[in-house]
């Protein structure tokens, strides 16, 4: 088994930084699963955030929900839908110039949640002031 290096919590500045957005959409009328449409929605959302899709994988579940994972040049996007709860959970991490928040905003335009919760985490930034 290959060991995974652990970064010490020190004041060293990393050469990269990124933004990780966790979004919860509530009160969503989740459309029936259509993989082509779903992949197009993801592509449009990523385009809005200047993120570049390398590959997408999706799975449909018996309850009509789906999970989609998009491998991005800048990192990843994952969507999990729960039609029985009219909810969608989204996880987007991007680095460089890509904008995770804009990706989520575009998805919110499409899904039109009645409410949403967002958490944003800056990653890869370590300095004396953090």
C-alpha positions, -999 to +999 in steps of 0.1 A: +000+000+000+013+034-009+015+059+019-002+092+016+018+122+028+002+144+054+007+181+053+017+196+086-004+225+098+023+251+095+026+286+080+039+276+046+020+291+017+009+265-009+014+270-046-023+265-052-057+274-038-092+264-045-128+269-034-150+240-022-187+247-023-212+225-006-248+233-016-281+219-004-312+227-026-346+221-010-381+223-025-370+211-059-392+195-085-366+170-098-371+162-135-372+126-146-337+113-153-324+119-188-287+114-189-281+136-220-300+165-206-283+161-172-249+161-188-258+192-208-269+210-176-237+201-159-217+212-189-235+246-190-230+251-153-193+243-155-190+267-185-206+294-164-179+289-138-150+286-163-145+250-153-137+223-179-154+189-179-131+160-187-156+131-181-190+125-165-205+094-150-241+091-138-263+065-121-301+063-118-318+048-087-351+030-083-367+061-066-359+083-096-330+099-080-296+101-096-259+107-088-236+124-112-199+129-109-180+152-133-142+150-134-131+186-140-097+198-153-099+220-121-111+192-098-146+177-095-184+182-092-208+157-076-246+159-075-270+136-055-307+140-059-334+128-036-368+132-053-387+118-023-374+147-003-374+172-032-337+178-024-304+180-042-269+179-026-240+194-046-203+193-040-180+214-063-143+219-058-123+240-082-088+255-082-072+281-104-095+306-121-126+284-121-154+296-099-173+270-079-199+295-068-209+304-103-213+266-111-237+263-082-255+295-092-261+281-127-274+249-112-298+269-089-311+287-120-320+254-135-334+236-105-351+266-089-350+255-053-374+272-029-345+274-004-308+266-004-279+263+020-243+270+010-211+264+027-178+276+011-144+265+022-111+280+009-086+252+005-049+251+000-042+284+016-020+284+046-002+315+060+004+331+093-029+350+093-051+318+087 
